[in-house]
């Protein structure tokens, strides 16, 4: 598997968690990779393949969802990204619910091909899910909108006081500031 960061219009701030060898899902946060992704009606669309994270903020920003082959989507377009706050965990089972994901919306969803995540791509995802797209003139940071609220995602499956959803592995020495891996 390729291990390059996911570029964006604002620099290399997003990456796959698996590419950050010194980091792991934090204790108390469920590792949702492999969990079923379902729409509001419970229909299964695929599985969480990977977590797309912002390392500096220690936050998950997107779920990389591998869509089921039965959806008859081109095999090269079977991955989509879902903003973390647009999804929620099942209270009991290992399911991720995306209420805005429907049979129609998934067919019009921009595919994710692990090449880059531009602001245009992020806005296209929000539009495909009928979620608000913040103005580019806005003074508030892009990820401080409800679509990226981790607490909405984790709800009752993680203690609210946890500062982040992933962390540096405890057995890894921390390099001096400015030399992070």
Buried (B, 14 or more C-beta within 10 A) or exposed (E): EEEEBBBBEEEEBBBBBBBBEBBBBBEEBBBBBEBBBBBEEEEBBBBBBBBBBBBEEBBBBBBBBBBBEEEEBEEEEBBBBBBBBBBBBBEEEBBBBBEBBBEEBBEEBBBBEBEBBEEEBBBBBBBBBEBEBBEEEEEEEBBEBEBBBBEBBBEEBBEEEBEBBBBBEEEEEEEEEEEEE
